[in-house]
Amino acid sequence: MFKKLILLIILIIGVAVVYSLIEPYMIETKEVVIQSDQVPQNFDGKKIVFVTDIHCSQFFSEERVQSLVDQVNALDPDMVLLGGDYVTDDASYLEPCFSQLSKLNAPLGVYGVLGNNDPKNATITAMENAGITYIGNKGLWVEENGEKIRIGGVEDLDTDVPYQGPTIGSVTQNDFVILVSHKPDYFPLANKLKIDLVLAGHTHGGQVTLFGLWAPFYNSRYGQEYVSGIKKSGNSTMIISNGIGTVNVPVRFSAKPQIVVVTLKRVT
């Protein structure tokens, strides 16, 4: 009986290891509807796709970035927002990564911030060459038939100095505002009166979790609170994506990679 138990345990561990090598390829689409009376009529039903933490590397090839871009474009997004960590420190992967990201199609534009693993100057240059608008510590209006929403981003919380002023400085509480922050830990600092939606990544959903219930590695000073999912505070909602790639080891367990699709809905 004891030997059978040992064999069963070994079998379960073996299956878990094999599965953890497969899960990084199982990209899921997470759909979220954001309802607000601040959404302009001409933005009602607009689809915003959020992608973060690609980590293009020896573990995430240019071909996989191409496949990711194809998946995003197939969703027919109106806007694409990128949350940083395109590579893992190695600038040599910027060119293959952004040669594919340049193919993203969205009539209202493609915008992005940096993550803590992105070589700053080289990444900004690669983004601009790919036709992607860099919004780190910047804000801008996106217009549709005379109506507009505000989008902006902040620099990484730990490797730079994040500043939300350019995003919210010219808005009122009646404007719909989206802020992109690589790290969810910026959420407590976000202006809840003016920012309606925060999009973040960085945590990889824990990357390896106990069936999604607990993550031993969470990459947040707030423990398990900001590992993944949707958080609300005041007027603001934060969506924390599991991201796309992996770090340290190319495995995931009960933390599937995600493409987040946000549909704006106007309510009165």
WOKAQUI-V174241 format. One record per backbone hydrogen bond with DSSP energy under -0.5 kcal/mol. CO is the residue of the C=O (numbers start at 1). NH is the residue of the N-H. If there is no record, write none. Layout:
CO,NH
CO,NH
//
This chain:
1,5
2,6
3,7
4,8
5,9
6,10
7,11
8,12
9,13
10,14
11,15
12,16
13,17
14,18
15,19
16,20
17,21
18,21
18,22
19,22
19,23
20,24
20,252
22,25
23,26
23,257
25,27
28,30
28,259
29,31
30,261
32,34
32,263
33,35
34,265
36,39
36,267
38,40
40,43
40,44
41,44
43,46
46,48
46,264
47,49
47,78
47,79
48,262
49,81
50,260
51,83
52,244
53,244
53,245
56,88
57,60
60,57
61,65
62,66
63,67
64,68
65,69
66,70
67,71
68,72
69,73
70,74
71,75
72,75
72,77
73,76
77,107
78,108
79,49
80,111
81,51
82,113
84,53
85,55
86,56
87,89
88,90
89,91
90,93
91,94
91,95
93,97
94,98
95,99
96,100
97,100
97,101
98,102
100,103
101,104
104,106
106,109
109,80
110,133
111,82
112,135
115,118
117,89
118,120
119,123
120,124
121,125
122,126
123,127
124,128
125,129
126,130
127,132
128,131
132,134
133,112
135,138
135,153
138,153
140,151
141,143
142,149
144,147
147,144
149,142
150,178
151,140
152,180
153,137
153,138
156,160
160,162
164,167
164,168
165,169
168,171
172,175
175,177
176,150
177,196
177,197
178,152
179,181
179,199
180,154
182,201
183,186
184,187
186,189
186,190
187,190
190,192
191,194
191,195
192,235
194,196
196,237
197,179
198,239
199,181
200,241
201,184
201,203
203,206
204,207
206,208
207,253
208,216
209,211
210,213
214,210
214,216
216,218
220,223
222,225
223,226
224,227
227,205
229,240
231,238
233,236
236,233
237,198
238,231
238,240
239,200
239,241
240,229
243,258
247,249
249,251
253,209
257,28
258,260
259,30
259,261
260,50
260,262
261,32
261,263
262,48
262,264
263,34
264,45
265,36
//
